[in-house]
């Protein structure tokens, strides 16, 4: 994972993954509060597979979900970054922005701080025209982060997540977008 980008904000470092991130990420992925709007908790094997997918995404595309550390001490607090979704939907292909933080780091403004830095990377370094974000209609916390970073929602873009079973409470999703032009105007 050498030569992969890192991003620093006022309080965070978004960086390539280290072997030492596995245990805290596995603990976070087994936390019912963190995983409330995901299909299930993740076992150690699933966490390892996810980290491998993230590393492979970085290798293939030069960007991905960075491991996040707190400059004031915590070596790993979660992930924030960019990815190409692994499913087909009316808005794909695209690049999404996302985040997942350990509960003890919620409410500190870290998700919007890291997401703003990821958007800056998306628009300035990757030269993307648009970034999207999506979540379950039930996940109001993530929707608030999307709004804080300047993303907007059109109900016409809402969709049924194709990787979720029919009838699942998490299948209905909202889609938020931000264009490079809108990002420039809001920065």
Residue frames relative to the residue before (quaternion, step in Angstrom):
aa qw qx qy qz dx dy dz
X 1.0000 0.0000 0.0000 0.0000 0.00 0.00 0.00
X 0.3399 0.7302 -0.5254 0.2745 3.59 1.12 0.51
X 0.8141 0.2795 -0.2226 0.4577 3.53 -1.30 0.47
X 0.4855 0.6156 -0.4758 0.3987 3.58 1.13 0.45
X 0.5745 -0.6311 0.3953 0.3397 3.56 -1.05 0.71
X 0.1234 -0.7149 0.6799 0.1072 3.49 -1.34 0.55
X 0.1843 -0.7658 0.6081 0.0989 3.55 -1.19 0.56
X 0.1426 -0.7749 0.6094 0.0887 3.57 -0.98 0.85
X 0.1280 -0.7394 0.6562 0.0798 3.52 -1.12 0.80
X 0.7635 -0.3383 0.2513 0.4893 3.56 -1.24 -0.17
X 0.8389 0.1804 -0.0554 0.5105 3.60 0.87 -0.96
X 0.7508 0.3927 -0.1802 0.4996 3.59 1.26 -0.32
X 0.1632 -0.7072 0.6676 0.1661 3.48 -1.43 0.27
X 0.1623 -0.7380 0.6508 0.0746 3.55 -0.81 1.10
X 0.0882 0.8383 -0.5145 0.1574 3.56 -0.39 1.24
X 0.6533 -0.4721 0.3926 0.4428 3.57 -1.30 0.16
X 0.5818 -0.6067 0.4340 0.3242 3.53 -1.25 0.58
X 0.1976 -0.7448 0.6284 0.1063 3.52 -1.24 0.72
X 0.6390 -0.5160 0.3972 0.4095 3.57 -1.22 0.40
X 0.6455 0.5445 -0.3205 0.4291 3.60 1.06 -0.74
X 0.5765 0.5928 -0.3811 0.4135 3.64 1.22 -0.21
X 0.5259 0.6860 -0.4055 0.2974 3.57 1.15 -0.56
X 0.7066 0.4774 -0.2944 0.4313 3.63 0.69 -1.02
X 0.6971 0.4318 -0.3193 0.4750 3.65 0.77 -0.80
X 0.6269 0.5188 -0.3497 0.4642 3.60 1.08 -0.58
X 0.6263 0.5216 -0.3346 0.4729 3.59 1.03 -0.73
X 0.6457 0.5079 -0.3223 0.4704 3.61 0.97 -0.82
X 0.6473 0.5192 -0.3046 0.4676 3.57 0.98 -0.88
X 0.6974 0.4838 -0.2574 0.4619 3.58 1.00 -0.88
X 0.6645 0.4454 -0.2933 0.5235 3.57 1.33 -0.11
X 0.5242 0.6294 -0.3977 0.4134 3.58 1.34 0.08
X 0.4303 -0.7360 0.4583 0.2512 3.60 -0.58 1.14
X 0.6275 0.5265 -0.3514 0.4534 3.63 1.04 -0.60
X 0.6600 0.5017 -0.3053 0.4685 3.60 0.90 -0.91
X 0.7781 0.3721 -0.1658 0.4782 3.56 0.91 -0.96
X 0.2756 0.8152 -0.4798 0.1711 3.61 1.28 0.19
X 0.7935 0.2870 -0.1499 0.5153 3.63 0.92 -0.81
X 0.5410 0.5314 -0.4261 0.4934 3.54 1.19 0.69
X 0.6710 -0.5462 0.3100 0.3942 3.61 -1.11 0.56
X 0.8047 -0.1033 0.1018 0.5756 3.60 0.99 -0.74
X 0.5929 -0.4920 0.4727 0.4277 3.50 -1.36 0.09
X 0.3568 -0.7340 0.5342 0.2204 3.58 -1.18 0.49
X 0.3580 -0.7001 0.5753 0.2250 3.56 -1.01 0.84
X 0.7255 -0.4433 0.2970 0.4346 3.58 -1.28 0.23
X 0.6424 0.5211 -0.3290 0.4554 3.61 0.96 -0.79
X 0.6687 0.4932 -0.2980 0.4699 3.59 0.94 -0.86
X 0.6190 0.5274 -0.3378 0.4739 3.58 1.08 -0.71
X 0.6464 0.5104 -0.3167 0.4705 3.59 0.93 -0.88
X 0.6489 0.5088 -0.3139 0.4706 3.60 0.97 -0.83
X 0.6507 0.5097 -0.3212 0.4621 3.59 0.99 -0.78
X 0.6482 0.4999 -0.3204 0.4767 3.59 0.92 -0.85
X 0.6359 0.5176 -0.3288 0.4687 3.60 0.98 -0.77
X 0.6365 0.5167 -0.3261 0.4707 3.62 1.01 -0.80
X 0.6409 0.5229 -0.3183 0.4631 3.58 0.99 -0.87
X 0.6732 0.4863 -0.2990 0.4700 3.59 0.87 -0.92
X 0.6519 0.5044 -0.3130 0.4718 3.60 1.00 -0.79
X 0.6102 0.5435 -0.3447 0.4620 3.58 1.08 -0.71
X 0.6368 0.5122 -0.3201 0.4792 3.60 0.95 -0.87
X 0.6694 0.5072 -0.3060 0.4485 3.59 0.88 -0.93
X 0.7169 0.4546 -0.2547 0.4632 3.59 0.97 -0.83
X 0.8307 0.2565 -0.0821 0.4872 3.58 0.94 -0.87
X 0.4653 -0.6958 0.4429 0.3214 3.62 1.19 -0.30
X 0.7482 0.2135 -0.1774 0.6026 3.56 1.29 0.21
X 0.1245 0.7840 -0.6010 0.0929 3.55 -1.29 0.30
X 0.6683 -0.4201 0.3770 0.4844 3.54 -1.21 -0.55
X 0.2711 -0.7758 0.5534 0.1355 3.55 -0.51 1.22
X 0.4524 -0.5831 0.5826 0.3406 3.53 -1.29 0.42
X 0.2220 -0.7913 0.5605 0.1024 3.57 -0.98 0.83
X 0.0367 -0.7709 0.6353 0.0280 3.52 -1.00 0.88
X 0.4511 -0.6608 0.5424 0.2561 3.48 -1.28 0.60
X 0.4753 -0.6972 0.4522 0.2891 3.61 -0.70 1.01
X 0.6921 0.4967 -0.2863 0.4386 3.58 1.05 -0.69
X 0.8543 -0.2094 0.0719 0.4702 3.58 1.14 0.26
X 0.7104 0.4521 -0.2964 0.4506 3.61 0.79 -0.86
X 0.3969 -0.7578 0.4766 0.2026 3.57 -0.67 1.16
X 0.7950 0.0317 -0.0096 0.6057 3.60 1.12 -0.56
X 0.0095 -0.8166 0.5769 -0.0147 3.58 -0.70 1.06
X 0.7794 -0.2501 0.1615 0.5513 3.60 1.25 -0.11
X 0.4687 -0.6431 0.5100 0.3265 3.54 -1.19 -0.60
X 0.0157 0.7491 -0.6620 0.0183 3.52 -1.24 0.66
X 0.4290 0.7282 -0.4800 0.2353 3.56 -0.97 0.68
X 0.6101 -0.5551 0.4706 0.3134 3.46 -1.41 -0.47
X 0.0840 0.7944 -0.5985 0.0604 3.57 -1.08 0.67
X 0.4117 -0.6377 0.5833 0.2892 3.50 -1.35 0.31
X 0.4370 -0.7182 0.4659 0.2758 3.62 -0.56 1.09
X 0.4133 -0.7281 0.5086 0.2011 3.55 -1.18 0.75
X 0.6750 0.4290 -0.3074 0.5156 3.61 1.13 0.51
X 0.4522 -0.6562 0.5314 0.2874 3.53 -1.33 0.32
X 0.1124 0.7528 -0.6402 0.1042 3.52 -1.07 0.91
X 0.7084 -0.4621 0.3016 0.4401 3.61 -1.18 0.24
X 0.7341 0.4220 -0.2347 0.4774 3.62 1.10 -0.59
X 0.5829 0.5564 -0.3895 0.4461 3.62 1.24 0.07
X 0.5269 -0.1363 -0.8375 -0.0482 1.56 -2.27 1.06
X 0.0502 0.7803 -0.6179 0.0824 3.53 -1.20 0.69
X 0.3409 -0.6578 0.6010 0.2997 3.52 -1.36 -0.17
X 0.1986 -0.7810 0.5851 0.0913 3.54 -0.87 1.00
X 0.2599 -0.7019 0.6324 0.1994 3.51 -1.34 0.37
X 0.0698 0.8092 -0.5785 0.0750 3.57 -0.99 0.82
X 0.1367 -0.7711 0.6199 0.0499 3.52 -1.37 0.24
X 0.0494 0.7455 -0.6643 0.0206 3.51 -1.29 0.50
X 0.0034 -0.8211 0.5679 -0.0566 3.58 -0.54 1.18
X 0.5630 -0.5708 0.4757 0.3619 3.54 -1.23 0.55
X 0.6222 -0.6119 0.3417 0.3488 3.58 -0.97 0.89
X 0.6439 0.5365 -0.3455 0.4221 3.61 0.98 -0.68
X 0.6959 0.4301 -0.2671 0.5093 3.58 1.29 -0.15
X 0.4286 0.6808 -0.4702 0.3629 3.58 1.27 0.28
X 0.8028 0.3411 -0.2228 0.4353 3.57 -1.24 0.43
X 0.6064 0.5622 -0.3527 0.4379 3.59 1.24 0.22
X 0.5380 -0.6444 0.3922 0.3762 3.57 1.27 0.00
X 0.3920 0.7489 -0.4633 0.2662 3.59 1.24 0.23
X 0.6346 0.5376 -0.3477 0.4329 3.61 0.95 -0.80
X 0.6974 0.4349 -0.3077 0.4794 3.66 0.75 -0.84
X 0.6229 0.5524 -0.3439 0.4342 3.60 1.01 -0.76
X 0.7076 0.4391 -0.2576 0.4899 3.57 0.85 -0.95
X 0.6382 0.5271 -0.3274 0.4558 3.59 1.05 -0.74
X 0.6240 0.5215 -0.3504 0.4647 3.61 0.99 -0.73
X 0.6543 0.5001 -0.3143 0.4722 3.60 0.97 -0.80
X 0.6342 0.5193 -0.3236 0.4727 3.59 1.07 -0.71
X 0.6342 0.5121 -0.3293 0.4766 3.59 1.02 -0.74
X 0.6215 0.5296 -0.3442 0.4635 3.57 0.98 -0.80
X 0.6471 0.5042 -0.3138 0.4780 3.59 0.96 -0.85
X 0.6493 0.5363 -0.3152 0.4375 3.59 0.93 -0.91
X 0.7680 0.3865 -0.2025 0.4688 3.56 0.83 -0.97
X 0.7376 0.4116 -0.2465 0.4751 3.61 0.98 -0.73
X 0.7579 0.3678 -0.2095 0.4965 3.60 0.90 -0.86
X 0.7608 0.3668 -0.1939 0.4990 3.57 0.85 -0.99
X 0.3055 -0.7947 0.4734 0.2258 3.58 1.31 -0.31
X 0.2449 0.7816 -0.5321 0.2146 3.57 1.04 0.77
X 0.4358 -0.6894 0.5147 0.2643 3.56 -1.17 0.57
X 0.8042 0.0290 0.0281 0.5930 3.57 1.16 -0.65
X 0.1106 -0.7386 0.6597 0.0838 3.53 -1.29 0.56
X 0.1828 -0.7774 0.5937 0.0992 3.58 -1.05 0.78
X 0.0748 -0.7454 0.6542 0.1034 3.51 -1.36 0.15
X 0.0314 -0.8025 0.5958 -0.0072 3.55 -1.06 0.69
X 0.0507 0.7720 -0.6319 0.0454 3.50 -1.26 0.54
X 0.6810 -0.4405 0.3841 0.4412 3.53 -1.34 0.14
X 0.5625 -0.5927 0.4478 0.3630 3.59 -1.07 0.67
X 0.6321 0.5572 -0.3222 0.4315 3.60 1.19 -0.50
X 0.6549 0.5501 -0.3037 0.4197 3.60 1.16 -0.57
X 0.1006 -0.8450 0.5249 0.0183 3.55 0.29 1.29
X 0.5859 0.5773 -0.3818 0.4215 3.62 1.08 -0.59
X 0.6871 0.4582 -0.2902 0.4835 3.60 0.86 -0.90
X 0.6198 0.5336 -0.3551 0.4528 3.59 1.02 -0.67
X 0.6278 0.5232 -0.3390 0.4660 3.61 1.04 -0.70
X 0.6249 0.5147 -0.3447 0.4752 3.60 1.02 -0.74
X 0.6277 0.5389 -0.3376 0.4490 3.60 0.92 -0.86
X 0.6777 0.4807 -0.2888 0.4756 3.57 0.93 -0.87
X 0.6387 0.5386 -0.3275 0.4413 3.61 0.99 -0.80
X 0.7296 0.4074 -0.2482 0.4899 3.60 1.05 -0.65
X 0.6577 -0.5778 0.2856 0.3898 3.56 1.26 0.41
X 0.4765 0.6626 -0.4518 0.3602 3.58 1.23 0.18
X 0.1858 -0.7799 0.5876 0.1096 3.56 -1.18 0.58
X 0.3128 -0.7448 0.5699 0.1508 3.50 -1.26 0.64
X 0.1003 -0.7220 0.6793 0.0846 3.50 -1.20 0.71
X 0.4776 -0.6921 0.4569 0.2901 3.59 -0.68 1.06
X 0.5812 0.5943 -0.3709 0.4140 3.60 1.15 -0.53
X 0.6706 0.4966 -0.2907 0.4682 3.60 1.22 -0.45
X 0.4566 0.6840 -0.4652 0.3276 3.61 1.20 -0.23
X 0.0582 -0.8250 0.5610 -0.0368 3.57 -1.03 0.78
X 0.4619 -0.6104 0.5601 0.3166 3.50 -1.37 0.21
X 0.3970 -0.7342 0.4921 0.2473 3.61 -0.57 1.14
X 0.3923 -0.7757 0.4428 0.2201 3.60 -0.53 1.16
X 0.6556 0.5013 -0.3285 0.4594 3.60 1.20 -0.26
X 0.6201 0.5024 -0.3400 0.4975 3.57 1.32 0.06
X 0.5282 -0.6506 0.4354 0.3289 3.61 -0.98 0.75
X 0.6115 -0.5295 0.4396 0.3905 3.56 -1.21 0.57
X 0.8084 0.2766 -0.2114 0.4746 3.55 -1.02 0.84
X 0.5047 0.6411 -0.4366 0.3790 3.63 1.21 -0.21
X 0.5421 -0.6473 0.4327 0.3161 3.59 -0.95 0.88
X 0.6946 0.4695 -0.2724 0.4722 3.61 1.18 -0.51
X 0.4738 0.7069 -0.4311 0.2999 3.62 1.21 -0.15
X 0.6690 0.4595 -0.3312 0.4814 3.70 0.88 -0.73
X 0.0437 -0.8131 0.5790 -0.0414 3.57 -0.74 1.15
X 0.3135 -0.6865 0.6201 0.2145 3.50 -1.34 0.47
X 0.2063 -0.7557 0.6100 0.1194 3.55 -1.22 0.60
X 0.1056 -0.7622 0.6374 0.0398 3.54 -0.95 0.99
X 0.1373 -0.7890 0.5964 0.0537 3.56 -1.19 0.66
X 0.0208 0.7435 -0.6653 -0.0637 3.49 -1.39 0.30
X 0.2832 -0.7493 0.5774 0.1581 3.55 -0.94 0.94
X 0.6515 -0.4900 0.3901 0.4281 3.55 -1.25 0.31
X 0.6414 0.5290 -0.3216 0.4532 3.61 0.96 -0.85
X 0.6766 0.4740 -0.2965 0.4791 3.61 0.87 -0.92
X 0.6237 0.5359 -0.3408 0.4557 3.58 1.03 -0.74
X 0.6441 0.5227 -0.3196 0.4579 3.60 0.92 -0.90
X 0.6835 0.4964 -0.2822 0.4547 3.56 0.95 -0.91
X 0.7169 0.4366 -0.2541 0.4805 3.59 1.09 -0.64
X 0.5947 0.5982 -0.3609 0.3978 3.61 1.23 -0.31
